[in-house]
Each structure stands twice: as C-alpha cells, then as structure tokens.
C-alpha cells in the first residue's frame, strides 16, 4: 500500500513544493535496495536533518533559557534530541505509517523500530528545510522540542537521588539487577530490581534497562519515605 503523503502533509501542516524530496525522506534503505536500486534512501537527509535540528534547538534554548549555564544547555539539548525523544516525536505524527520500507523490514516491525523512526524524523526536518527554508523547518521543530524541554527540566533522576541518600551511610550499597528481559528487538521489556545491600527495595519495568532502573529507584525512594 502506497502511503498517503497528502495526509502526512496535513498532519505536519506543511505542503511540499517538491514531493520527490518528501518521498526520499520517507524511503528507508531497505526499500531502495528492493524497489529502486538506482534511487536514494533517506540517509543523507538524516545527516543534514540532525544538524538542522541541532542548530534550531541550540538557538531556541540559548534565546529562551537565559538562566541556564552552558553545561545545563548542553544537557538539555542532548535530552531533547536523543533517539527516545525523536522516536516520540515521530509517533506523534504517526510517521511509521508513511514510511517506504522493504518487505523484510516491514514484517519484522520496522514501522515501530525507534532507530528507524528517529532517523526518518531527522530526514523529514531536512526535507522541510530544503523545500521551504530554515523558517519552515524552525516552525516544524519548535512544535515538538518545547514540551520535550519542559519534560526534561522537570524530570527527576531517581537513581542519582537514591545514590546520594545511600552515600550518607558508607556501610550501605545499592545495586541494580536485571531479573527479566522479554519481547522482540523492536519492543523489548526489561524488569529490574534495586537492592539496598541484599534487600530488594524496589522493582521497575521499562522499554530499556535505563528506564527500568529509574522506575525501580523511584519505587525504592517511595518505600524509604522520600
């Protein structure tokens, strides 16, 4: 089934003058290898989109977060444009449903794979930039990064908080233990226990070990009264 690119353009509130560049932004290498051996995948656009996204994000944070020092701005940008964030942005516009994928990639869950969606989102940014200029790219990007920035600023690093509490008692130690891992590669599920000395004080589940550890630390803090 051919993706309805008109619907995607309605979703992102931008109409391409050059439809070919939009199709290229949505074309994964697996599709090109199978269907268009002489064509081009979205990999080069992804490269450009990463730089455009980085500039727009850095400029926005520099102008609007004047109270933050350079180190905090760097961490904020990294949290906002990481693969997990880009994957989330792509899901907001159902980007996976518009991708041109090879048959093998399609049947193995490529439309939901975080790395493919994050790369396609960057390629889409580059396509908008090339087709409509920096201002159109900026308008598109800013729809996503401001909320992501606020989430990042409000996010608590539960592991760090727990570690700081434990360090007040030198005889105690904290460890995170992976107890279960399930699901296909594109939709993993991790279960982690956090142990204070030898006692389990929290359990967490997440789509990555890092998220599961954060969830376990959060539960441990609640148990300890924090």
ZIUR-V362008 format. One record per helix or strand of 3 or more residues. SS is the DSSP state (2 for helix, 1 for strand). FROM is the first residue (numbers start at 1). TO is the last residue. If there is no record, write none. Layout:
SS_FROM_TO, SS_FROM_TO
This chain:
2_5_12, 2_19_25, 2_29_35, 2_43_64, 2_70_80, 2_83_92, 2_95_98, 2_103_107, 2_110_112, 2_114_132, 2_134_154, 2_158_166, 1_174_182, 2_185_187, 1_189_196, 1_199_206, 2_209_223
